[in-house]
């Protein structure tokens, strides 16, 4: 009874403690001989023992360094400012990385787009029992043969007709001097004096710099072309594996629907490539007919050059027109003028009549959407925009028809 506060030993000597009622609001805690704590509260008069062994086990459960404290309050003004500043730094670092790697990213994007467009040809060859590696090799060799054929067709007439044009320049100047209207314009605006004063050391230096810049552009174009070709082959070889890996990131409940929609969009890209090839063949055929009518040299080679150049978005048709017009001027002044007028008219017809109709049949895109998408794509993103404009519009139309409209109808 001497241990106080209503606690006494058991008369039987078993070492148990007897707990008596304590006054309300009093929390009694006393150490016992084993190192534990005897706690008595006024609410329930229940004996709670927490031996030292239990305390050790609790510490082990909490970890070596104790129980973790409460989480940091993310609404704290300091934390908000810190996280916001870190977010800005990371965003700016990403922007710098994308800007510095923009040229390489463009090449990767073009290669991926070409791989998607050529994949239907690979799948068709695989349907004949050819392994994927063999199908990819056949398609790559066909593309390489097309490029080499275009270069072989381009170089001989370009070199020959350029030399002819240089030889014929004095005759052209004499013909212009005999023209009374041209002479009146030259005298009225002092054209000869302005041309003479413009030819100085500065203009010669600029011309030399232009030649060096042209050489850099040529070698850069060759490097970029080879890079795109190699990347396209790699993407075609790993196309199925990359596509399945991308599908695995989609939740399983939506994977089948996403797979169907994405495969349909990829099919639209292949259809776009077929449509672009048909337009290029038509442009080459028109150029062949023009060259035959004007009796220009190398008519078939010129047709191949125009067809290959027409596959290049935004600037390809202009390059083909320049080559043919150059050959026309080398033949005669009137033939060159006819070539310039023909290609100006034909490009307008191709852009606003042939191109929309072909894309409407191949990609299932309306005429208005095709024209608007092509114009906006070129204006916003240049060559990349011209490449992806039509397939992107087709994909957006598919998503609206199959996802957005049904979702709105179900509400």
Buried (B, 14 or more C-beta within 10 A) or exposed (E): EEEEEBBEBEEEEEEEBEBEEBEEEEEBEBEBEEEBBBBBBEEEEEEEEEEEEEEEEEEEEEEEEEEEEEEEEEEEEEEEEEEEEEEEEEEEEEEEEEEEEEEEBBBBBBBBBBBBBBBBBBBEBBEEEBEBEEBBBBBBEEBEEBEEBBEEBBEEBBEBBEEBBEEBEEEBEEEEEEEEEEEEEBEEEEEEEEEEEEEEEEEEEEEEEEEEEEEEEEEEEEEBEEBBBEBBBEBBBBBBEBBEEEBEEBEEEEEEEBBEBBEBBBBBBBBBBBBBBBBBBBBBEBBBEBBEEBEBBBBEBBBBBBBBBBBBBBEBBBBBBBBBBBBBBBBBBEBBEBBBEBBEEBBEEBBBEBBBBBBBEBBEBBBEBBBBBBBEBBEEBBBBBBBBBBBBBBBBBBBEEBEEEEEEEEE
